[in-house]
Amino acid sequence: MPLWPNVKLADCVDLLAGFAFKSQNFTDAPGDVPLVKGENIAQGFIDWKISKRWPAADWERMEKFQLRAGDVVVAMDRPWIPSGLKWAFIGAEDPKALLVQRVARLRSSNGKLDQDFLRFVIGGPAFENYVRPITTGVNVPHISGRQILDFKFALPPLPVQRWVAGILSAYDELIRNNQQRIQILEVMARTLYREWFVHFRFPGHEKFPRVASPLGDIPEGWAVKTIAESFEVSGGGTPSRKEASYWEGGTIQWFAPSDLTAAGTTFMDDSPERITELGLSESSARLFSAFSVMMTSRATIGAIAINTHEACTNQGFITCLPNERVPLYFLFHWLTENVPTFQRMASGATFKEISRGVFKSIEFLHPTAALVRRFESQVEPMAKQLLTLQRQIQNLRRTRDLLLPRLLSAPRLHSVDRKGNR
């Protein structure tokens, strides 16, 4: 029996769907206003580094769609990532931002629901379990604002809400600290790569005169080859959805591009969907080893991540297989650095795509083997720490989500007084 009365979100929440901003007016200017879209909502936070932006001159005019600290947002299109539902809240340290269509913003509306408690209602397992079976649509899975507002949950008195939110907020703080540490590690590794292999300011660079190459002047002793000559690449495929035996009970990780764009992480530990051995053999999907580099190659070109288990992908990927001469993290950072090149070389009327044939013809710069090994030895410990932090975040989220129903069902909550004391 619940300790508290059940209410609908509609009884105590104001829901706003975002504005239909025209994509042709998006910018990448640092001074413009970031947009909160479904693609940059992760799980519990906004991935600001992939946010599109809107001209800052329109900020005042778009007052209705301005987000503020404490706002909870839920992706209504493609609402799932490998780790769960795509939702987030706006923290006090987050930048000012605007809400885009097909994203729901939730605010407490009647004074009976604490805004901090609301984020744990939305981020908790009960809401996720409610949304998962009502998500509809094959090409674009989605939920509606009305469906969100129909969710029922137990509403304790405000002192209890604030006490529970205070306990769970400690987990969010640990999660955010880990996210900040991940960002620092990513910047450190990216900066080192650029310093050595883009600006050619590697240790002892003064001893290497520049020589002409198809890519311009490069340090003596470096070489230029095509991707085809440098490392192997693999494609993907999708087993027929009409054959249940290709999917049901599957154990092989299978990724779609939206899995990478939604997660926004360097490493992918799991996939939302898995296929069977039969599905693999009866499709053009190709299995590749753990610690390969997956890159989306159509529509969204250049979302890049490293798989930590054997996996395969759909046809919207080019997967790059590292080797001794082109090791994992050197390859990962080369791909990340050259995304603008891949996007320029893409073609297609309906959606842009870079084919494997075109990709394999791209020129690849080979530094000396000794320098690549030195880079790998410095970056690999950073990457391992990053993966550890990423997994800690998942464990913290699981623990937080398990605590919420237990806290609300704890008999001692009856003794919480009006000031939130026990």
QUIRA-V776480 format. One record per pair of residues at least 24 apart in sequence whose ideal C-beta (glycine too) atoms are under 10 Angstrom apart, sorted by the first residue. I is the first residue (numbers start at 1). J is the second residue. Records with the same first field share a line. If there is no record, write none. Layout:
BEGIN
I->J / J
END
This chain:
BEGIN
1->409
2->153 / 154 / 155 / 156 / 408 / 409
3->154 / 156 / 160 / 408 / 409 / 410 / 411 / 413 / 414
4->153 / 154 / 155 / 156 / 157 / 160 / 161 / 408 / 409 / 413
5->152 / 154 / 155 / 156
6->152 / 153 / 154 / 155
7->110 / 112 / 113 / 151 / 152 / 153 / 154 / 155
8->149 / 150 / 151 / 152 / 153 / 155
9->106 / 109 / 113 / 118 / 121 / 122 / 127 / 148 / 149 / 150 / 151 / 152 / 153
10->109 / 145 / 146 / 148 / 149 / 150 / 151 / 152
11->109 / 110 / 112 / 113 / 149 / 152 / 155
12->106 / 107 / 108 / 109 / 110 / 111 / 112 / 113 / 118 / 149 / 153 / 155
13->72 / 104 / 105 / 106 / 107 / 108 / 109 / 110 / 113 / 115 / 118 / 121 / 122 / 148 / 149 / 151
14->105 / 106 / 107 / 108 / 109 / 110 / 149
15->72 / 74 / 104 / 105 / 106 / 107 / 109 / 145 / 146 / 148 / 149
16->64 / 65 / 67 / 71 / 73 / 99 / 103 / 104 / 105 / 106 / 107 / 145
17->65 / 76 / 99 / 100 / 101 / 102 / 103 / 104 / 105 / 144 / 145 / 148
18->64 / 65 / 67 / 73 / 76 / 98 / 99 / 100 / 101 / 102 / 103 / 104 / 105
19->54 / 62 / 64 / 65 / 98 / 99 / 100 / 101 / 103
20->100 / 101 / 102
21->52 / 54 / 58 / 62 / 65 / 98 / 99 / 100 / 101
22->54
23->52 / 100
25->52 / 53 / 54 / 55 / 58
26->51 / 52 / 53 / 54 / 55 / 100
27->52 / 53 / 54 / 55 / 56
28->52 / 53
29->53 / 54 / 55 / 56
31->55 / 56
32->56 / 57 / 58 / 59
33->57 / 58 / 59 / 62 / 66 / 95 / 96 / 97 / 98
34->67 / 94 / 95 / 96 / 97 / 98
35->65 / 67 / 97 / 98 / 99 / 100 / 103
36->65 / 67 / 71 / 73 / 75 / 88 / 90 / 94 / 97 / 98 / 99 / 100 / 103 / 105
37->73 / 75 / 77 / 98 / 99 / 100 / 101 / 102 / 103
38->73 / 74 / 75 / 76 / 77 / 78 / 79 / 86 / 100 / 101 / 102 / 103 / 140 / 142 / 258 / 261 / 262
39->75 / 77 / 78 / 86 / 100 / 103 / 258 / 261 / 262 / 264 / 300 / 303
40->75 / 86 / 88 / 97 / 100 / 103 / 261 / 262 / 264
41->73 / 74 / 75 / 78 / 79 / 81 / 85 / 86 / 87 / 88 / 103 / 262 / 264
42->75 / 81 / 83 / 84 / 86 / 87 / 88 / 179 / 262 / 263 / 264 / 265 / 393
43->80 / 81 / 82 / 83 / 84 / 85 / 86 / 87 / 88 / 123 / 128 / 175 / 262 / 263 / 264 / 393 / 394 / 397
44->83 / 84 / 85 / 86 / 87 / 88 / 89 / 119 / 122 / 123 / 171 / 172 / 175 / 176 / 179 / 393 / 396 / 397 / 400 / 401
45->87 / 88 / 89 / 90 / 91 / 94 / 172 / 175 / 176 / 179 / 264 / 393
46->73 / 88 / 89 / 90 / 91 / 94 / 95 / 97 / 264
47->88 / 179 / 261 / 262 / 263 / 264 / 265
48->94 / 95 / 97 / 183 / 264
49->183 / 186 / 187 / 264
50->261 / 264 / 300 / 303
51->95 / 97 / 98 / 100
52->100
53->97 / 98
54->97 / 98 / 100
56->96
58->98
59->96 / 98
62->98 / 99
63->98
64->98 / 99
65->97 / 98 / 99 / 100 / 101 / 103 / 105
66->96 / 97 / 98 / 99 / 105
67->94 / 95 / 96 / 97 / 98 / 99 / 103 / 105 / 107
68->92 / 94 / 96 / 97 / 105 / 107
69->93 / 94 / 96 / 115
70->107 / 108 / 114 / 115 / 116 / 118 / 119
71->97 / 99 / 105 / 106 / 107 / 115 / 118 / 119
72->104 / 105 / 106 / 107 / 108 / 115 / 116 / 118 / 119 / 120 / 121 / 122 / 123
73->97 / 99 / 100 / 103 / 104 / 105 / 106 / 119 / 122
74->103 / 104 / 105 / 106 / 122 / 123 / 127 / 131 / 143 / 145 / 148
75->102 / 103 / 104 / 142 / 143 / 262
76->101 / 102 / 103 / 104 / 131 / 135 / 140 / 141 / 142 / 143 / 144 / 145 / 147 / 148
77->101 / 102 / 103 / 135 / 137 / 140 / 141 / 142 / 143 / 258
78->102 / 135 / 137 / 139 / 140 / 141 / 142 / 256 / 258 / 259 / 261 / 262
79->103 / 104 / 128 / 131 / 132 / 135 / 141 / 142 / 143 / 148 / 262
80->128 / 131 / 132 / 135 / 141 / 258 / 259 / 262 / 272 / 273
81->258 / 259 / 260 / 261 / 262 / 263 / 264 / 265 / 268 / 272
82->253 / 255 / 259 / 260 / 262 / 263 / 265 / 268 / 269 / 270 / 271 / 272 / 273 / 394
83->262 / 263 / 265 / 269 / 270 / 272 / 390 / 393 / 394 / 397 / 398
84->123 / 125 / 128 / 131 / 132 / 272 / 394 / 397 / 398 / 401
85->122 / 123 / 124 / 125 / 127 / 128 / 129 / 130 / 131 / 132 / 135 / 143
86->262 / 263
87->119 / 122 / 123 / 124 / 127 / 128 / 131
88->119 / 122 / 123
89->115 / 116 / 118 / 119 / 120 / 122 / 123 / 172
90->119
91->172 / 173 / 176
93->176 / 180
102->140 / 142 / 143 / 145
104->143 / 144 / 145 / 147 / 148 / 149
106->145 / 148 / 149
108->161
111->158
112->155 / 157 / 158 / 161
113->153 / 155 / 158 / 161
114->155 / 156 / 158 / 159 / 160 / 161 / 162 / 163 / 164 / 165
115->161 / 165
116->161 / 162 / 164 / 165 / 166 / 168 / 169 / 172
117->153 / 155 / 156 / 158 / 160 / 161 / 162 / 163 / 164 / 165 / 166 / 168 / 404
118->153 / 161 / 165
119->165 / 168 / 169 / 172
120->161 / 164 / 165 / 167 / 168 / 169 / 171 / 172 / 400 / 401 / 403 / 404 / 407 / 408
121->151 / 153 / 154 / 155 / 161 / 165 / 404 / 408
122->148 / 151 / 153
123->168 / 172 / 397 / 400 / 401 / 404
124->153 / 168 / 400 / 401 / 402 / 403 / 404 / 405 / 408
125->398 / 401 / 402 / 404 / 405
126->151 / 152 / 153 / 154 / 401 / 404 / 405 / 408
127->151 / 153
128->401
138->241
140->258
141->258
153->408
154->405 / 408 / 409
155->408
156->407 / 408 / 413 / 416
157->413 / 416 / 417 / 418 / 420
158->418 / 420
159->413 / 416 / 417 / 418 / 419 / 420 / 421 / 422
160->407 / 408 / 410 / 413 / 414 / 416 / 417 / 420
161->408 / 416 / 420
162->416 / 419 / 420
163->407 / 413 / 416 / 419 / 420 / 421 / 422
164->403 / 404 / 407 / 408 / 410 / 413 / 416 / 420
165->404 / 407
166->420
167->400 / 403 / 404 / 407
168->399 / 400 / 401 / 403 / 404 / 407
169->400
170->396 / 400
171->396 / 397 / 398 / 399 / 400 / 401 / 403
172->396 / 397 / 400
173->396
174->392 / 393 / 396 / 399 / 400
175->389 / 392 / 393 / 394 / 395 / 396 / 397 / 400
176->393
177->389 / 393
178->386 / 388 / 389 / 390 / 391 / 392 / 393 / 396
179->389 / 390 / 393
180->389
181->385 / 386 / 389 / 392
182->265 / 266 / 385 / 386 / 387 / 388 / 389 / 390 / 392 / 393
183->386
184->382 / 386
185->266 / 379 / 381 / 382 / 383 / 384 / 385 / 386 / 387 / 389
186->266 / 336 / 382 / 383 / 386
188->378 / 379 / 382 / 386
189->266 / 329 / 332 / 333 / 336 / 375 / 378 / 379 / 380 / 382 / 383 / 386
190->333 / 336 / 337 / 379
192->333 / 375 / 378 / 379 / 382
193->329 / 330 / 332 / 333 / 334 / 336 / 337 / 375 / 379
194->333 / 337
196->330 / 333 / 367 / 371 / 372 / 374 / 375 / 378
197->222 / 330 / 333 / 334 / 337 / 365 / 367 / 371 / 372 / 375
198->333 / 334 / 337 / 365
200->367
202->367 / 368 / 371 / 374 / 375
203->371 / 374
204->371
205->371
208->367 / 368 / 371
213->363 / 365
214->363 / 365
215->363 / 364 / 365
216->365
218->365 / 366 / 367
219->365 / 367 / 368 / 371
220->368
221->366 / 367 / 368 / 369 / 370 / 371
222->365 / 366 / 367 / 368 / 371
223->364 / 365 / 366 / 367 / 368
224->363 / 364 / 365 / 366
225->325 / 326 / 363 / 364 / 365 / 366
226->359 / 360 / 361 / 362 / 363 / 364
227->318 / 320 / 326 / 334 / 356 / 358 / 359 / 360 / 361 / 362 / 363 / 364
228->356 / 357 / 359 / 360 / 361 / 362 / 364
229->360 / 363 / 364 / 366
230->320 / 323 / 325 / 326 / 331 / 334 / 360 / 362 / 363 / 364 / 365 / 366
231->293 / 320 / 321 / 322 / 323 / 325 / 326 / 327 / 331 / 334 / 360 / 364
232->288 / 292 / 319 / 320 / 321 / 322 / 323 / 326 / 360
233->288 / 292 / 293 / 295 / 297 / 317 / 318 / 319 / 320 / 321 / 356 / 359 / 360
234->285 / 286 / 287 / 288 / 292 / 294 / 312 / 313 / 317 / 318 / 319 / 320 / 321 / 356
235->284 / 285 / 286 / 297 / 312 / 313 / 314 / 315 / 316 / 317 / 318 / 319 / 355 / 356
236->283 / 284 / 285 / 286 / 288 / 294 / 297 / 311 / 312 / 313 / 314 / 315 / 316 / 317 / 318 / 319
237->275 / 279 / 280 / 282 / 283 / 284 / 285 / 286 / 312 / 313 / 314 / 315 / 317
238->273 / 275 / 279 / 283 / 284 / 285 / 312 / 313 / 314 / 315 / 316
239->275 / 276 / 278 / 279 / 280 / 281 / 282 / 283 / 284 / 285 / 312 / 314
240->279 / 282 / 283
243->276 / 278 / 279 / 282 / 283
244->276 / 279
245->276 / 278 / 279 / 282
246->275 / 276 / 277 / 278 / 279 / 280 / 281 / 282 / 283 / 285
247->273 / 274 / 275 / 276 / 278 / 279
248->274 / 275 / 276 / 279
249->274 / 275 / 276
250->274 / 275 / 276 / 277 / 278 / 279 / 280
251->275 / 276 / 277 / 310
252->276 / 277 / 279 / 280 / 285 / 287 / 309 / 310 / 311 / 312
253->287 / 290 / 307 / 308 / 309 / 310 / 311 / 312 / 313
254->279 / 280 / 283 / 285 / 287 / 311 / 312 / 313 / 314
255->285 / 294 / 296 / 305 / 307 / 311 / 312 / 313 / 314 / 316 / 317 / 319
256->296 / 313 / 314 / 315 / 316 / 317
257->294 / 295 / 296 / 297 / 298 / 299 / 300 / 301 / 303 / 313 / 314 / 315 / 316 / 317
258->296 / 299 / 300 / 303 / 314 / 316
259->294 / 296 / 303 / 305 / 313 / 314
260->294 / 295 / 296 / 300 / 302 / 303 / 304 / 305 / 307 / 313 / 316 / 317
261->296 / 299 / 300 / 302 / 303 / 305
262->303
263->303 / 305 / 390
264->303 / 305
265->305 / 306 / 386 / 387 / 390 / 393 / 394
266->304 / 305 / 306 / 329 / 332 / 336 / 383 / 386 / 387 / 390
267->291 / 305 / 306 / 307 / 308 / 383 / 386 / 387 / 390 / 391
268->294 / 305 / 306 / 307 / 308 / 309 / 311 / 390
269->307 / 308 / 309 / 387 / 390 / 391 / 394
270->307 / 308 / 309 / 311 / 394
271->307 / 309 / 311 / 312 / 313
273->314
274->311 / 312
275->312
279->312
280->312
283->312 / 314 / 315
284->312 / 314 / 315
285->311 / 312 / 313 / 314 / 315 / 317
286->311 / 312 / 313 / 317 / 319
287->311 / 312
288->312 / 313 / 317 / 319 / 320 / 321
289->319 / 321 / 322
291->321 / 322 / 327 / 328 / 329 / 332 / 383
292->319 / 320 / 321 / 322 / 328 / 331 / 332
293->318 / 319 / 320 / 321 / 322 / 328 / 329 / 331 / 332 / 333 / 334 / 335 / 336
294->318 / 319 / 320 / 335
295->319 / 320 / 332 / 335 / 336 / 339 / 342 / 354 / 359
296->342 / 353 / 354
297->342 / 346 / 352 / 353 / 354 / 355 / 356 / 358 / 359
298->346 / 348 / 350 / 351 / 352 / 353 / 354 / 355
299->346 / 348 / 350 / 351 / 352 / 353
300->343 / 351 / 352
301->339 / 340 / 342 / 343 / 344 / 345 / 346 / 351 / 352 / 353 / 354
302->335 / 336 / 338 / 339 / 340 / 341 / 342 / 343 / 346 / 354
303->339
304->331 / 332 / 333 / 335 / 336 / 339 / 342
305->332
306->331 / 332 / 383 / 387
308->387 / 390 / 391
315->353
316->351 / 353
317->356
318->342 / 353 / 354 / 355 / 356 / 358 / 359 / 360
319->356
320->359
322->376
324->369 / 372 / 373
325->366 / 369 / 372 / 373
326->364 / 366 / 372
327->369 / 372 / 373 / 375 / 376 / 377 / 379 / 380
328->376 / 379 / 380 / 383
329->372 / 375 / 376 / 377 / 378 / 379 / 380 / 382 / 383
330->367 / 371 / 372 / 373 / 375 / 376 / 379
331->364 / 372 / 376
332->379 / 383
333->375 / 379
334->364 / 365
338->362 / 364 / 365
END
